[in-house]
Amino acid sequence: MEAILKSVLAALGVLVMFAVAAQPAGAGGPAGGGPAIRTGDYLAVVGSHATVTLETVDIAEPGLTSWGLQITFDPAIVDAVSCLTAELCNPSFAEGTATATGTSEDGITGNTTLAVFSFACLAPGTSTLDLGAAAMDAGPAGAVPDIRLEDGSITCVEAVPGDVDCDGVVNAVDAALVLQFVAGLLDDLPCAENADVNADGDVTAVDAALILQFVAGLIPALPPP
């Protein structure tokens, strides 16, 4: 077993070099360009939670002085269970609707978090996060700002031990991602709940080795029998 682990980890070292080089670049701002408020896209395992950030992007002077925003979602797939914001946030405004409202005397500019919601994944599928505005003002005169609202989504997938990127397949890429995470090259994993394949409470290089052994057919299942 020790010899197998050493060979597996050596192979993973090569995979890590390729995977690091292949990491996608950051979004670098909203897809359409210009000032926006957005939620983003998220991935989570059914039974876990996704942390959704409602944020401003590239807001110019005089800034956003008040806002009343709502996020509508599919309650059959996800549910807004809690929120944390400096002003007023309501995760259960209505079925399938969460709201965030607030004011800023000085005006919010640039990139700023307006609210953070915790969504529970209830069932497999994708729920759009449709962003709407009941009210938005900018500047002391209360002018309506030219700010684009950018919708997001939450995709909920079934738990599959070893599938840390939540693509529905357990392969060598998952093993490489686990080892990158263990080495501190990644801050998080898309589906971290699937990483602890030996169920010992910790994500380590052993989990990465077990994933690759499973992919190679050396063990029949994850967690290993």
ZAMARGU-4260 file (C-alpha; in steps of 0.2 Angstrom, whole numbers, plus 5000, padded with zeros to 4 digits):
<rodrens>
0) 5000/5000/5000 | 5014/5012/5004 | 5022/5009/4987 | 5005/5013/4979 | 5003/5029/4989
5) 5020/5035/4984 | 5017/5032/4965 | 5000/5040/4966 | 5007/5055/4975 | 5021/5057/4962
10) 5008/5056/4948 | 4998/5069/4957 | 5013/5081/4958 | 5013/5081/4939 | 4994/5083/4938
15) 4996/5098/4950 | 5008/5107/4938 | 4996/5105/4924 | 4981/5110/4934 | 4989/5126/4941
20) 4994/5131/4923 | 4976/5128/4917 | 4967/5138/4931 | 4955/5150/4923 | 4958/5169/4925
25) 4946/5179/4936 | 4931/5187/4929 | 4938/5204/4931 | 4922/5213/4932 | 4904/5212/4925
30) 4902/5203/4909 | 4893/5218/4901 | 4905/5232/4908 | 4901/5248/4917 | 4893/5250/4934
35) 4882/5236/4940 | 4875/5227/4955 | 4877/5208/4954 | 4875/5191/4963 | 4886/5179/4954
40) 4885/5161/4950 | 4887/5147/4963 | 4889/5129/4965 | 4884/5118/4980 | 4880/5101/4986
45) 4862/5096/4990 | 4860/5098/5009 | 4874/5111/5010 | 4874/5130/5009 | 4879/5143/4996
50) 4885/5160/5002 | 4878/5173/4990 | 4886/5190/4989 | 4876/5205/4983 | 4889/5218/4977
55) 4891/5234/4968 | 4904/5235/4954 | 4912/5250/4947 | 4900/5263/4954 | 4906/5280/4950
60) 4903/5297/4960 | 4891/5303/4967 | 4888/5285/4972 | 4873/5275/4977 | 4864/5283/4991
65) 4849/5271/4993 | 4843/5255/4986 | 4829/5243/4988 | 4834/5226/4979 | 4825/5209/4978
70) 4832/5192/4973 | 4819/5180/4966 | 4824/5161/4965 | 4816/5144/4963 | 4810/5138/4980
75) 4809/5120/4975 | 4828/5120/4972 | 4835/5133/4985 | 4830/5143/5000 | 4837/5159/5007
80) 4839/5155/5025 | 4849/5169/5033 | 4857/5186/5029 | 4870/5198/5036 | 4870/5216/5030
85) 4874/5233/5037 | 4856/5239/5034 | 4840/5229/5031 | 4840/5211/5024 | 4825/5199/5023
90) 4829/5182/5017 | 4810/5177/5018 | 4801/5192/5011 | 4790/5181/5001 | 4791/5163/4995
95) 4805/5163/4982 | 4810/5181/4986 | 4824/5189/4997 | 4826/5208/4999 | 4840/5220/5004
100) 4838/5238/5007 | 4849/5252/5013 | 4855/5270/5013 | 4872/5278/5012 | 4874/5297/5016
105) 4891/5298/5007 | 4886/5287/4993 | 4893/5270/4989 | 4906/5270/4975 | 4917/5256/4968
110) 4915/5238/4973 | 4906/5236/4989 | 4896/5222/4997 | 4878/5226/5000 | 4872/5210/5008
115) 4877/5192/5010 | 4864/5178/5010 | 4865/5160/5015 | 4855/5149/5003 | 4851/5131/5007
120) 4852/5118/4992 | 4836/5108/4993 | 4836/5098/4977 | 4847/5095/4961 | 4845/5108/4948
125) 4849/5126/4944 | 4840/5141/4951 | 4842/5158/4943 | 4845/5173/4955 | 4834/5186/4946
130) 4839/5203/4953 | 4827/5217/4953 | 4826/5235/4960 | 4811/5243/4969 | 4821/5259/4971
135) 4839/5266/4968 | 4845/5283/4970 | 4862/5292/4967 | 4868/5309/4973 | 4860/5322/4985
140) 4847/5325/4971 | 4840/5308/4972 | 4844/5305/4953 | 4840/5287/4947 | 4858/5280/4943
145) 4862/5271/4927 | 4867/5254/4935 | 4865/5238/4927 | 4857/5223/4937 | 4866/5207/4933
150) 4857/5190/4937 | 4866/5175/4945 | 4862/5157/4948 | 4865/5143/4961 | 4867/5125/4954
155) 4864/5111/4967 | 4871/5094/4963 | 4870/5077/4972 | 4885/5073/4984 | 4897/5061/4975
160) 4912/5057/4986 | 4928/5062/4977 | 4919/5074/4964 | 4927/5090/4972 | 4923/5100/4956
165) 4905/5095/4955 | 4905/5090/4937 | 4897/5074/4940 | 4913/5063/4937 | 4927/5057/4948
170) 4943/5058/4939 | 4962/5063/4941 | 4957/5082/4940 | 4948/5080/4957 | 4963/5072/4965
175) 4974/5086/4958 | 4962/5099/4965 | 4962/5091/4982 | 4981/5091/4983 | 4982/5109/4977
180) 4970/5113/4992 | 4980/5103/5004 | 4996/5113/4998 | 4988/5130/5000 | 4987/5133/4981
185) 4968/5134/4982 | 4958/5143/4996 | 4943/5132/4993 | 4935/5118/4983 | 4919/5120/4972
190) 4912/5105/4982 | 4922/5103/4997 | 4910/5091/5005 | 4915/5078/4993 | 4934/5079/4997
195) 4935/5069/5013 | 4934/5052/5005 | 4940/5042/5019 | 4928/5051/5031 | 4941/5054/5044
200) 4936/5073/5046 | 4951/5080/5037 | 4955/5083/5019 | 4973/5078/5016 | 4985/5070/5003
205) 4978/5053/5008 | 4961/5058/5001 | 4969/5064/4984 | 4978/5047/4984 | 4962/5037/4987
210) 4953/5047/4973 | 4967/5042/4960 | 4967/5024/4966 | 4948/5024/4963 | 4950/5031/4946
215) 4964/5018/4942 | 4952/5004/4948 | 4963/4999/4963 | 4949/5001/4975 | 4931/4998/4971
220) 4922/5013/4979 | 4924/5029/4989 | 4924/5029/5004 | 4935/5013/5002 | 4928/4998/5010
</rodrens>
